[in-house]
């Protein structure tokens, strides 16, 4: 299982070995995609990318092997792709590197090592995600209030009734300084009482805009 399987040897392409390496790369991609799904919700497009990326990288490495000109061209193409992509979370970028490493290992001919590596790292990633959840059940709460409202302690009673914990993370002025935008991280006692929670805040902030959603993980970006 851990023996070397070369798809290209001395310039000769071996179709059987190539298929073995490609299937192994796809298996590694499926393992990584499953691990990513177990860690948390991911988009279908990201799941598909994790599955296909090892096989794509494996084929690229095989075609580049020993050809300097092709290698430079591929490096330039990958650079263009980088500038067409949006910043991602650190955990997502780590999964992409995991898929790429699995593909490179398959291209090197060590399919057993690639599968074992993917399984081990995926298991560790899932365990760490379960032991240390990213947002710990926190929600993002954004409140718009007038400048006349002393926001520092204005919502203390509401937070005491509806939340287990809360913290103010950012304050921003808007509308020529006539309004404040307050950004909180809150952990609610009962999600089913979200409407009551929002209604209670509306009574204090003068029925201005309120936003409550799952915690934004953009601060995890690299």
N, C-alpha and C positions, 0 to 999 in steps of 0.2 A: 504493500500500500504506500509505503514511504520511499519507494525506489524512484529514480529519475525517469521521467517520461518526456522525451524531447519531440516536439512537433516539427521542429526544423533542425536538421543536422547536416552540417557541411553544405549548406545551401539547398538541401533536398527536403521538400515538404512531405510530411507523413500525415495523410488524411485521418487515419485511424487514431493516432496519438493526438492530433488536433481536436478531434471530436471528444476524446476522453478529457482533455484539458478544458474544453469549452463547457462540457456538461458539469465538470467539477466546479468551474467558476460560477455557473448558474446556481448550483447547489449552495455554494458559499453565499451568493447574493440572497437566496431565499432564507438562509439561516440569519443573515444580518437583518433582513426585512422583518422577519418574525420577531427577532429580539427588539427591534425598534418599535414594533406594534405593542409588545408587552411592556415597554418602558412608558408608553403614553400614546395618545392619539397622534397619528401622522396622516398627511394627505395621501390620496391614492397615487398622485404623480410622483411624490417622494418615495413611496413604497416601490413603485415600478422602477424608478431610477436606481434604487439600491439593489434590486434584483438583476438588472441588466448591466450595471456598471462593471462588475468584475469580468464578465465575458467580453465586453467592449475593450477594456484596458488590456486584457490578456491578448486579444487579437492585435491591438495596436503595438504592443511590445514585441510580439512575434514578427510583425512586418518591419518594425524599425531595427530589429536586431542585426547588427553588423553593417547598417547603412547610415552613415553620418548625415547625408543630405536629407533623407527621409526623417531622421530624428529631429533635425532642426526645424523642418516644416511642421511636424507634429507639435513640437514645443510652441511654435508660433500660433498654431490653431488653438491649443489649450489656453494660451494667454488671452486670445480674443474671447473665448468662452467665459473666462474669469470676469472680464469687464462687462459682460452681458448678464451677469447673475447678481441677484440682490444679496446683501449680507445675511448670513444665517446664524442660527444659534450655535454655540460652541459644541453642544452635544450632536447636532446634525452634521456639522463639519467633521467631527470625529468619526461618525458612522460612514461618511463618504470616504474618508481616508482608510477605514477598515475595509470597505469594499474594494478600493483601489489596490490595497496591499494584497488582498486575496487574489485579485486578478493578476498582479505582477508575479505572485508566487506560482500560480498556475502556469503562467507563461514561461517561468523558469523550469517547469517540468516537475515540480514537487506538489502534485495534486493532494496527496495525503496530508502533507504539512499545511497546505492551504485550508483544507476542510477542518483539520484539528485546530488550527489557529482561529478560524472563524467561530467555531463552537465555543472554545475557551473564552475568547474576548467577549462574545455575545452573552455568555452566562454571567461573566463578571459585570458587564454593563447593566443587565437586568437586575442583578442582586443589588448593585449600588443605587440604581434608580428606586428600588423598593425601600431600601434603608434610608435614602435621603431624597425624598420627593422634592421637585424643583420649587413648587410654590406653597407646599404644606397646606393646601386647601384654601389659600388666600384668594380674595377677589380684589379687583381694581374698582375703586369708587372715586368718581370725579364729580365735584360739586361746584356749581357756579353760584356765587353769592354777591350781593351788592357791597360797595366799599364802606357803606355805613354800618355793616354788620361786623361785630367783633368776633371773628371766626375762631379764635383760639380755644375758647371753652363753650362755644355756642351749641355744639352738637354732642356734648359729653353725656347728657341724659339719654339721648337716642342711642348712642353707641353702647352705653351700659345696658340698655334693654335688649338690643338686637344683636350685639356682637360679642364674641369671646375675646377678641383682641383687635386693636386698631392702632395705626400709626400714620402720621402725616409725613409724606415723603417729598412733596414739592408744592410750592405756591407760585402762581403765575398771574400777573395782571393782564387784563384785556379790555377792549373797548375804551381806549384812551384812559385807562386806569379807573374807570367807573365800576368795573367788575373784577372779582377775584376768581381764579380757578384753583380749587383745592384738590390735590391728588392724595388719596389715602390707600393704604393696604389694609383690608379688613378681613376678619374671619367670622362669618355670621354663625349664629347659634342654630338657626333653622332656615334653610333656603326657601322653604314654602312660605315664609313670612317676608319675603323680599318686597312684595308690594306694600305691606304695612311699613316696612323700613323706609322705603322711598317716600311714601306719603308723609311720614313723620318728618323727614328732612325737608320736604316741600313746604311744610308749614313754617319752617324756620328760614329758609333761603328765599322766600317770596315767590315760590313756584317757578324758579329759574331752572335751567338745565341740570339734570342729574344723570350720571352714567354709571352702571354697575355691570361688571363682566368678569370673566375669568382673568386671572393675573396675566399681564403682558410679560413675555419672557424676552423682550428685545434687549434688555440689559445683560442677557447672556451671550450676546453676539461677540465674535472675535473682532 
